[in-house]
Amino acid sequence: MGMKLIEHIEVGAGGVLSSTFSNIPQDAVDLVLFMSARSSAGSTNDSVLIRVNGNFATTNARLYAQANTIGQDTSRPENTANGSTSNAFGSISYYFSNYAVTGPKMVMADFAAPTQGSQPWLGMVATQMTVTDPITSMEISEPVLQHSTYSLYKITAD
């Protein structure tokens, strides 16, 4: 198996409201998205929304840890927001299996989002996406600040 970069996005001055990967090639097995980002929200953490082929995945199961609390809910991965520790960026990775076929698709994510003090958000998310068509585009709908990065890779069978 090999991992090949499809596209890398680095957010410039002023930040952006969203970032999009278009025309995703259909010649691989799986996709991996790595994010290092800081939301421009005024809170200490912010949920990350990803729109695949114009749709949001709807069924989530999140396991998380913050300080001395471990729990589960149906939320999305958390990212570090602008109201948090200065110059800290959250780290999120997504794994999309069988992205180029028609049929059910699973996505898994893990995240680490530093926040004020000693209470970072750490967790994992797994969901079966509502999208059944091959994944051809992906929009990250989160306002982020300068120096946030997104890297999309394809996993090949060779």
Beta strands, then each sheet from edge to edge (+ up, - down):
strand 1: 2-10
strand 2: 19-21
strand 3: 30-37
strand 4: 45-47
strand 5: 50-52
strand 6: 55-56
strand 7: 61-66
strand 8: 69-73
strand 9: 78-80
strand 10: 90-96
strand 11: 106-113
strand 12: 121-128
strand 13: 138-140
strand 14: 149-156
sheet 1: 1+ 14- 3+ 10- 11+ 12- 7+ 8-
sheet 2: 2+ 13- 5+ 6-
sheet 3: 4+ 9-
end
